[in-house]
């Protein structure tokens, strides 16, 4: 077929020109699939065709919904499946059938593309911003027929501009439902350089396959994480895997010249006293991510009996930047705490310390050290419990790095007869609750920032355990028995995240929200409306719907928050019913808030745990970053210098807890910023930072 190019960039078939009395001689005519300007070839695997499927003998109307609800819906076997070398179906072949053309499109250039769909009868074009069909969104459609390759009969045939990357595959799918008479279906695009390819030729297309990437949710762990022994003594390193996809993972141990590919590895401890880290790395064929864990082997002629924490280099820049060290002592009593530290930014450094979650924070001044020199300083006397104790450290205004904490029983004992722990009780095990303490002749201090005094009221949002101590004449008792109070849920809740789309008022999508108590709640939803400005209608528990709310246009893949109004909810489960108006709108989740506070972003931040950590820090340019990314969520891990220049970067796919080895260029020395930038899943994304010190 030959066509003429008009001034506005559209194309007209020669037959249509002649039918309207226009002579095509001398017109600028081309083959319709030829680009109009110089365009490079696409470079993706398996290019040359796209998959065409046909389901026959489907009656009803010409609506796409009839095709989707028919007995031979897409997941059932098609009557015809074949590959075609252009994004176009055979024309004028049957009545009462449905068509799907699907596969992958490979852009030759990076930039904005505009798509068109043309078909007989009703037709739709769906596209994903990656290779996953489950992420596809409708980007163009028409609800009546068009002649073959007629791209401009309806405004909705044309998509909004879509930004694509060169030589990256994107899933694409066209659908059509034929009633009677003629039939056709084709898809075209305009490239960033202004050229048109309508229909899209086979050298930009790859057929659909059922190949799916391997599942990569696995995390390494070790037990024990610390081994204390004497030189040349046989030891065993044990590693295990947690997560849904541990089947088929590979283990690799390394450290101090040792290597083993087994989960459990036996070796002799090093022959010299010192602390030696051994790292196990888990990997899986087909997965780009790896995960690591470390066993620290402490070798000494007379190994310590739990008097020092394992070495763990961590740096603090403020009092709120806290780090925990675990010290095990054989019996309860008073101990002198010592810390191994570096404070090279100047004199006047401060180390703040507390024991076992106490609200009492003790500041201790420390001297300046060299940038790579660790020194030991006494923190002070502390009352420790038999067994494991948690020592929490932070700095003041200057940057201070810690390595380990030790407890020595030979220190002075300022409180030979400390007061007894108070007796405690609670008015209720469910928030709010009044906590009461008796038997203390001094000051009662409650844990978890509950305050001081014999009676305090707490109203936690999550389940929390409280203890109390008694201080008399500067001496503090051991903690009391714990009181556990069930949280109130914060007065807000969100449904599980699940993409559901609505094309009209009859397509209702339900989300379940569980709230702690009955009452009046503000209802919010997260949505995307990439076809234009639309409307969202909401009702609760099958009650009459409220006033429709205007939903502003969003980008494809961008979910934003909208307040839909207030509603009376029951305690526990409630059904939030959402639907669109005339335009296609997709939802991600629904939330209810008794306070009307903004939901979504804060909730996302609390689910991303644990926080980003670096070990060791400081380091020699090689370290392990540990963090959490929700499974399936994209992220970027990046290291920049203090001028903002990127020196290392890696793209990641979320698999839960991650342990990512980082090796900086050999010349890297000084202070750097590690950034974990997570893809947006609600109104915005989430970024975490950590300062990294490299010394050599």
C-alpha positions in Angstrom: 0.0 0.0 0.0 1.3 3.5 -0.9 0.2 6.7 0.9 0.7 10.4 0.7 2.2 12.6 3.5 0.2 15.6 4.5 1.5 18.8 6.1 0.4 17.8 9.6 2.5 14.6 9.4 -0.5 12.2 8.9 -0.8 9.7 6.0 -3.6 9.1 3.6 -4.1 5.9 1.5 -3.8 6.4 -2.2 -7.3 4.8 -2.6 -8.8 7.4 -0.4 -7.2 10.3 -2.3 -8.6 9.0 -5.6 -12.0 8.4 -4.1 -12.1 12.1 -3.1 -11.0 13.3 -6.5 -7.4 14.0 -5.6 -4.7 13.0 -8.1 -1.7 11.6 -6.3 0.7 12.1 -9.2 3.6 14.3 -7.9 2.6 13.9 -4.3 5.2 12.8 -1.7 4.4 9.1 -1.5 6.0 6.4 0.6 5.6 2.9 1.8 3.6 3.4 5.0 6.2 1.5 7.2 9.2 3.5 5.9 10.6 6.1 8.4 10.5 9.6 7.0 14.0 10.6 8.4 17.2 8.7 9.0 16.6 6.3 12.0 19.1 3.8 13.4 18.1 0.1 13.7 16.8 -1.3 17.0 19.2 -3.6 19.0 17.3 -6.1 21.2 17.2 -9.9 21.1 14.7 -11.8 18.9 13.6 -8.9 16.7 11.6 -9.5 13.5 8.0 -10.3 14.4 5.2 -10.1 17.0 2.7 -12.6 18.3 -0.8 -12.6 16.7 -3.7 -14.5 18.3 -7.4 -15.0 17.3 -10.4 -16.3 19.3 -13.3 -17.2 17.0 -17.1 -17.5 17.4 -17.4 -14.9 20.1 -20.8 -13.2 19.8 -22.3 -10.3 21.6 -21.5 -6.7 20.8 -18.2 -5.0 19.7 -17.2 -4.0 23.2 -13.8 -5.2 24.5 -15.5 -6.2 27.7 -17.5 -8.9 25.7 -14.2 -10.3 24.6 -12.8 -10.3 28.1 -15.8 -12.0 29.6 -16.3 -14.6 26.9 -15.7 -18.3 27.6 -12.6 -18.3 25.4 -11.0 -15.3 27.2 -7.3 -14.6 26.7 -6.1 -17.2 29.2 -7.8 -20.0 27.2 -6.2 -21.4 24.1 -6.6 -19.3 21.0 -7.9 -20.7 17.7 -5.0 -19.2 15.9 -1.5 -18.2 17.2 1.2 -17.1 14.8 3.9 -14.5 14.5 3.5 -11.6 12.0 6.3 -9.4 10.7 4.5 -6.1 11.2 2.3 -4.7 14.0 -0.9 -5.5 12.1 -3.5 -8.3 11.9 -4.8 -9.9 8.7 -7.8 -7.8 7.4 -11.4 -8.7 6.4 -11.2 -12.4 7.4 -14.1 -13.3 9.8 -17.1 -12.1 11.9 -17.6 -12.4 15.6 -14.0 -12.9 16.9 -11.4 -11.3 19.1 -7.9 -10.4 18.3 -4.8 -9.8 20.4 -1.3 -8.8 19.1 1.3 -8.8 21.8 5.0 -9.0 22.4 7.8 -6.4 22.9 8.7 -3.2 21.2 12.4 -2.1 21.0 12.8 1.7 20.5 15.8 2.7 18.3 16.2 6.1 20.0 15.8 7.5 23.6 13.1 10.1 23.9 9.3 10.6 23.6 7.2 8.4 21.4 3.5 8.8 20.5 1.5 5.7 19.6 -1.7 5.2 17.6 -4.1 2.3 17.3 -6.6 1.7 14.5 -9.1 -1.2 14.2 -12.5 -2.6 13.4 -14.4 -2.8 15.7 -13.5 -1.5 19.2 -9.8 -1.5 19.9 -7.3 -0.8 22.7 -3.6 -0.4 23.0 -1.8 -1.4 26.3 1.8 -0.9 27.2 4.1 -1.5 30.1 7.1 0.6 31.1 9.2 -2.6 31.4 9.0 -6.1 30.1 6.4 -7.3 32.7 2.9 -7.7 31.2 1.4 -7.3 34.6 2.4 -3.6 34.6 0.7 -2.8 31.3 -1.7 0.3 31.2 -4.1 1.3 28.5 -2.6 4.2 26.5 -5.0 4.5 23.5 -8.4 3.2 22.4 -11.5 3.8 20.3 -15.1 2.6 20.9 -16.2 2.4 17.3 -14.6 1.1 14.0 -12.1 2.7 11.8 -11.0 1.7 8.3 -7.6 0.0 8.0 -4.7 2.2 9.0 -6.9 5.3 9.6 -5.1 6.9 12.6 -7.0 10.1 13.2 -10.7 9.3 13.2 -10.9 9.6 17.0 -8.8 11.7 19.5 -8.4 8.7 21.8 -6.6 6.7 19.1 -3.5 8.7 19.9 -1.6 8.2 23.1 0.1 10.8 25.2 3.9 11.1 24.8 5.7 8.1 26.4 9.4 8.4 27.3 11.3 5.3 26.3 15.0 4.3 26.4 16.8 3.1 23.3 17.3 -0.6 22.8 15.2 -1.6 25.9 12.3 -4.0 25.5 8.8 -2.9 26.5 5.8 -5.1 26.7 3.0 -4.0 24.3 -0.5 -5.4 23.5 -3.3 -4.4 21.1 -6.8 -5.8 21.4 -9.8 -5.7 19.1 -13.4 -7.1 19.2 -15.0 -7.7 15.8 -18.7 -7.9 15.2 -19.6 -8.2 11.6 -18.4 -6.7 8.3 -14.8 -5.6 7.7 -12.1 -6.1 10.3 -8.6 -4.9 10.9 -6.1 -3.9 13.7 -2.8 -2.0 13.5 -0.5 0.0 15.7 1.9 2.8 14.7 4.2 5.3 16.4 6.1 8.6 15.9 9.7 8.5 16.9 11.6 11.2 18.8 13.2 12.4 15.6 9.8 13.1 14.0 9.7 10.0 11.8 6.5 7.9 11.5 6.3 4.1 11.4 2.6 3.2 11.0 2.3 0.2 11.4 5.4 -0.5 13.4 7.7 -2.8 11.3 9.0 -6.2 12.5 12.6 -5.0 13.0 11.3 -3.1 16.1 9.3 -6.0 17.5 9.9 -9.3 19.3 7.3 -12.0 19.9 5.8 -12.7 23.3 7.3 -15.6 25.3 6.2 -17.1 28.6 9.8 -16.9 29.9 9.8 -15.2 33.3 12.9 -14.2 35.3 13.9 -16.3 38.3 12.6 -15.4 41.7 15.4 -13.7 43.6 14.1 -13.3 47.2 16.9 -14.8 49.4 19.0 -13.5 52.3 22.2 -14.8 53.9 22.6 -15.3 57.6 25.2 -17.0 59.9 25.1 -18.7 63.2 27.0 -17.9 65.3 28.1 -14.5 64.0 31.1 -14.3 66.5 33.5 -17.1 67.4 36.1 -16.7 70.2 38.9 -19.3 70.1 42.7 -19.9 70.4 45.2 -19.9 67.6 45.1 -22.9 65.1 42.0 -24.4 66.8 39.5 -26.1 64.4 36.3 -24.0 63.9 33.2 -24.3 61.7 31.5 -21.5 59.8 27.8 -22.0 59.3 25.6 -20.1 56.9 21.9 -20.5 56.0 19.4 -18.9 53.6 16.0 -17.3 54.4 13.4 -16.0 51.9 11.0 -17.6 49.4 13.6 -18.4 46.8 16.5 -20.2 48.6 16.2 -23.2 46.4 19.2 -23.3 44.1 21.3 -20.6 45.8 25.1 -21.0 45.8 27.3 -20.4 48.9 30.8 -18.9 48.7 33.0 -18.3 51.8 36.0 -15.9 51.7 38.4 -14.2 54.1 42.0 -14.4 55.3 42.9 -16.4 52.3 40.2 -19.0 52.9 37.7 -20.1 50.3 34.8 -22.7 50.3 31.7 -23.3 48.3 29.7 -25.0 51.1 27.1 -23.7 53.5 29.0 -25.2 56.3 32.8 -24.8 56.1 35.5 -26.2 58.5 39.0 -24.7 58.9 41.6 -23.9 61.5 41.6 -20.5 63.2 44.4 -18.2 62.2 47.7 -18.7 64.1 48.0 -15.1 65.4 45.9 -13.2 67.9 43.4 -10.8 66.4 40.0 -10.4 64.9 39.3 -12.0 61.5 36.1 -11.5 59.4 34.9 -14.3 57.1 32.2 -13.4 54.5 29.7 -15.8 53.0 28.1 -14.6 49.7 24.8 -16.1 48.4 24.0 -16.0 44.7 21.6 -17.7 42.3 21.8 -18.3 38.6 19.8 -15.7 36.7 19.6 -13.3 39.6 21.6 -10.1 39.5 21.5 -9.6 43.3 23.7 -11.2 45.9 23.5 -11.2 49.7 26.3 -11.5 52.3 26.8 -12.2 56.0 29.9 -12.0 58.1 31.3 -14.2 60.9 34.0 -12.5 63.1 36.6 -14.9 64.6 38.3 -13.5 67.6 41.6 -15.3 68.3 43.6 -14.9 71.5 45.8 -17.0 73.9 43.1 -16.6 76.5 39.9 -15.6 74.7 37.7 -13.2 76.6 34.6 -14.6 78.4 32.1 -12.2 76.8 33.7 -9.0 78.2 33.8 -7.1 74.9 31.4 -6.7 72.0 32.4 -7.9 68.5 34.3 -5.3 66.5 31.9 -3.3 64.4 33.1 0.0 62.9 30.2 2.5 63.0 30.3 6.3 62.9 27.9 8.9 64.5 27.5 12.5 63.5 25.0 13.6 66.2 23.2 12.5 69.4 20.3 11.1 67.4 22.6 9.0 65.2 22.8 6.0 67.6 24.5 2.6 67.4 24.2 -0.5 69.6 26.9 -2.8 70.9 26.2 -6.1 72.8 28.3 -7.0 75.8 27.9 -10.3 77.7 28.9 -10.5 81.3 28.9 -13.6 83.6 26.9 -12.1 86.5 24.9 -9.0 87.3 26.8 -6.1 89.0 28.6 -2.8 88.4 31.1 -2.7 85.6 33.4 -0.1 84.1 32.5 0.4 80.4 35.3 1.3 77.9 35.0 2.2 74.3 37.5 1.9 71.4 36.9 5.0 69.3 38.3 7.6 66.8 37.6 11.3 66.9 39.8 13.0 64.3 37.7 16.1 63.4 39.0 18.1 66.5 39.2 18.3 70.2 36.1 18.4 72.4 34.5 15.3 71.1 31.6 13.7 73.1 30.4 10.1 73.3 26.8 9.8 74.7 26.0 6.4 76.1 23.2 4.5 77.8 22.5 1.0 78.9 19.7 -1.4 78.0 17.3 1.2 76.7 17.6 3.5 79.6 16.4 7.1 79.1 19.4 8.3 81.1 22.1 9.3 78.6 25.6 9.9 79.9 28.0 12.2 78.1 31.7 11.5 78.2 34.4 13.8 76.8 37.0 12.1 74.6 40.2 13.4 73.1 41.2 13.9 69.4 42.8 11.0 67.6 44.5 10.5 64.2 42.2 9.8 61.3 43.1 6.1 61.2 44.0 5.6 64.9 41.6 3.9 67.4 42.1 4.7 71.1 40.4 3.4 74.3 38.5 5.6 76.7 36.6 5.0 79.9 32.9 5.8 79.6 32.0 5.2 83.3 30.4 2.8 85.7 27.2 0.9 84.8 24.9 -1.6 86.4 24.7 -4.6 84.0 22.5 -7.7 84.0 23.9 -11.3 83.8 24.1 -12.2 80.1 23.7 -9.9 77.2 23.5 -6.1 77.7 23.0 -3.4 75.0 25.2 -0.3 75.1 23.9 2.5 72.9 26.5 5.1 71.7 26.2 8.4 69.8 28.4 11.4 69.2 27.9 15.1 69.9 28.6 17.9 67.4 31.8 16.2 66.1 32.0 13.0 64.0 33.1 10.1 66.2 33.6 6.4 65.1 33.2 3.4 67.4 34.8 0.0 67.1 33.8 -2.0 70.2 32.7 -1.7 73.9 34.2 -3.6 76.8 32.9 -4.2 80.3 35.5 -4.7 83.1 34.4 -5.9 86.5 37.4 -4.3 88.2 36.0 -0.8 88.0 34.9 1.3 91.0 31.4 0.7 92.4 29.7 4.0 93.3 26.5 2.2 94.3 27.3 -0.8 96.5 23.6 -1.0 97.6 21.4 0.2 94.7 17.7 0.5 95.4 15.3 -2.3 94.5 13.4 -2.2 91.3 9.8 -0.7 91.8 6.7 -2.8 91.6 4.6 -1.9 88.5 1.1 -2.4 87.3 -1.2 -1.1 84.4 -4.8 -0.1 84.4 -5.3 -1.7 81.0 -3.3 -3.9 78.6 -4.8 -2.0 75.7 -4.0 1.7 74.9 -4.6 4.1 76.5 -3.3 2.8 79.8 -2.2 4.3 83.2 1.1 2.8 84.4 1.7 2.8 88.1 4.9 2.2 90.2 5.2 1.6 94.0 8.1 0.9 96.4 10.4 3.7 95.2 11.6 6.4 97.6 13.2 8.4 94.9 12.4 9.1 91.2 10.7 6.6 88.9 11.8 6.7 85.3 9.8 4.8 82.6 11.3 3.3 79.4 10.3 4.2 75.9 10.1 7.9 76.7 7.0 7.4 78.8 8.2 10.0 81.4 8.9 10.1 85.1 6.7 9.7 88.2 4.8 7.0 90.0 1.8 7.4 87.5 2.1 8.0 83.8 -0.5 7.6 81.0 0.7 6.0 77.7 -1.2 5.7 74.4 1.2 3.9 72.0 0.2 3.3 68.3 1.9 -0.1 68.3 2.3 -2.8 71.0 5.0 -1.6 73.4 6.6 -3.0 76.6 7.4 -0.6 79.4 9.8 -1.0 82.4 10.6 1.3 85.3 13.7 2.1 87.3 14.1 3.7 90.7 16.9 6.3 91.3 17.8 7.3 94.9 20.8 9.5 95.7 22.4 9.0 92.3 22.0 5.2 92.3 19.7 3.5 89.9 17.9 0.2 90.3 17.7 -2.6 87.7 14.7 -2.4 85.5 11.3 -3.6 86.8 9.2 -6.3 85.2 7.8 -5.4 81.8 4.2 -4.1 81.2 3.0 -4.8 77.6 0.4 -2.4 76.2 -1.4 -3.2 72.9 -1.2 -0.3 70.5 -4.2 1.7 69.3 -3.2 1.3 65.6 -2.6 5.1 65.3 -6.2 5.7 64.4 -5.4 5.0 60.7 -4.9 2.1 58.4 -4.4 1.3 54.7 -5.4 -1.6 52.5 -2.9 -3.9 50.9 -1.3 -2.4 47.7 -2.9 -3.9 44.6 -3.3 -2.3 41.2 -7.0 -2.3 40.1 -8.3 -0.3 37.1 -11.8 1.1 36.4 -13.1 2.3 33.0 -16.5 3.5 33.9 -19.1 3.8 36.8 -20.1 0.1 36.6 -16.5 -1.2 37.1 -16.2 -1.0 40.9 -12.9 -1.9 42.6 -12.9 -2.9 46.3 -10.2 -2.4 48.9 -10.3 -3.8 52.5 -9.2 -1.4 55.3 -9.0 -2.6 58.9 -9.4 0.2 61.5 -9.0 -0.3 65.3 -12.3 1.2 66.4 -15.6 2.5 65.0 -15.8 6.2 64.2 -15.6 8.9 61.6 -12.6 8.5 59.2 -11.2 10.5 56.3 -11.0 8.2 53.2 -8.1 8.6 50.8 -7.0 6.7 47.7 -3.8 6.4 45.6 -4.6 6.6 41.9 -3.2 7.3 38.4 -5.2 8.9 35.6 -2.9 9.0 32.6 -5.7 9.6 30.0 -6.6 13.0 31.3 -8.4 14.7 34.2 -11.2 12.3 35.4 -13.4 11.6 38.4 -13.3 9.1 41.3 -16.4 8.0 43.1 -16.3 6.3 46.5 -18.6 4.5 48.8 -18.1 2.4 52.0 -19.6 -0.9 53.0 -22.2 -0.7 50.2 -23.6 2.7 51.4 -24.6 5.3 48.9 -21.6 6.9 47.2 -20.4 10.4 48.1 -19.7 13.3 45.8 -17.4 12.5 42.9 -13.9 14.0 43.3 -11.9 15.4 40.4 -8.8 13.3 39.7 -6.0 15.3 38.0 -4.1 13.8 35.1 -1.0 11.9 36.1 1.9 10.4 34.3 1.8 6.7 33.4 3.1 4.7 36.4 2.7 7.7 38.8 0.3 7.2 41.7 -0.8 10.2 43.7 -3.0 10.7 46.7 -6.5 12.1 46.7 -8.9 12.8 49.7 -12.4 11.4 48.9 -14.3 12.6 52.0 -15.3 11.3 55.4 -17.3 8.1 56.3 -18.4 6.3 59.4 -16.4 3.0 59.6 -16.9 -0.1 61.7 -14.2 -1.6 63.9 -12.0 -4.1 62.0 -12.7 -4.7 58.3 -14.4 -2.2 56.0 -14.8 -2.3 52.2 -13.9 0.8 50.3 -15.6 0.8 46.8 -13.8 2.9 44.2 -14.7 3.5 40.5 -14.0 6.0 37.7 -16.1 8.1 35.4 -15.7 8.2 31.7 -11.9 8.0 31.7 -9.7 5.0 32.6 -8.3 5.3 36.2 -6.2 2.8 38.1 -6.0 2.6 41.9 -3.2 1.3 44.1 -4.6 1.3 47.7 -7.2 2.9 50.0 -6.5 4.4 53.4 -8.6 5.6 56.4 -7.4 8.2 58.9 -9.3 9.2 62.0 -7.1 12.3 62.3 -7.2 13.4 58.7 -3.4 13.2 58.7 -1.7 12.5 55.4 -1.2 8.8 54.8 0.9 6.8 52.5 4.4 8.3 52.5 5.0 8.0 56.2 3.6 4.5 56.1 6.0 3.6 53.3 8.9 4.9 55.3 8.1 2.7 58.3 7.9 -0.4 56.1 11.3 0.1 54.7 13.4 -1.4 57.5 16.1 -2.0 58.6 17.6 1.4 57.7 20.6 1.7 55.4 23.8 0.6 57.2 27.5 0.4 56.2 30.0 -2.1 57.5 32.9 -1.5 58.1 32.8 2.3 58.4 35.4 3.8 58.2 36.9 1.4 55.6 39.5 1.1 52.9 37.1 1.6 50.0 35.5 -1.8 50.2 32.4 -2.2 52.4 29.0 -3.9 52.6 25.8 -1.9 52.4 22.8 -3.5 54.1 19.2 -2.2 53.5 15.7 -3.2 52.7 13.8 -2.9 49.4 10.3 -4.2 49.0 10.2 -7.2 46.6 9.7 -6.0 43.0 10.5 -2.3 43.8 13.2 -0.7 41.7 16.0 1.2 43.4 19.5 2.7 42.8 22.5 2.5 45.1 25.0 5.2 44.5 28.2 6.6 46.0 29.1 10.3 45.4 31.8 12.6 46.7 31.1 15.7 48.8 30.9 17.8 45.6 28.0 15.5 44.4 30.1 13.7 41.7 29.0 10.1 41.1 31.8 7.6 41.6 29.9 4.3 41.8 26.3 3.3 41.0 24.3 0.1 40.7 20.6 -0.5 39.7 18.7 -2.9 41.9 15.4 -4.9 42.0 13.9 -5.2 45.5 14.1 -8.6 47.1 13.6 -7.8 50.8 16.7 -7.5 52.9 19.9 -6.8 50.8 23.6 -7.0 51.5 25.4 -5.3 48.7 29.3 -5.4 48.4 30.7 -2.0 47.2 34.2 -1.5 45.9 35.2 2.1 45.2 38.0 3.1 42.8 41.5 2.7 44.1 42.1 6.4 44.4 39.0 7.0 46.6 40.0 8.6 50.0 38.0 10.9 52.3 34.2 11.4 53.0 31.6 10.1 50.6 27.8 9.9 50.6 26.0 6.6 50.0 22.5 7.1 48.6 19.7 4.5 48.4 17.0 5.9 46.1 13.9 3.9 45.9 11.3 4.0 43.1 8.0 5.8 43.9 5.1 3.6 44.9 2.8 6.3 46.2 2.9 10.0 46.0 6.7 10.1 46.1 9.7 7.9 46.3 12.0 7.3 49.3 15.8 8.1 49.7 18.1 7.1 52.5 21.7 8.5 53.0 24.7 7.3 54.9 28.1 9.0 55.3 31.1 6.7 54.4 34.6 7.4 55.5 37.5 5.9 53.4 41.0 5.9 54.9 44.1 4.3 53.4 
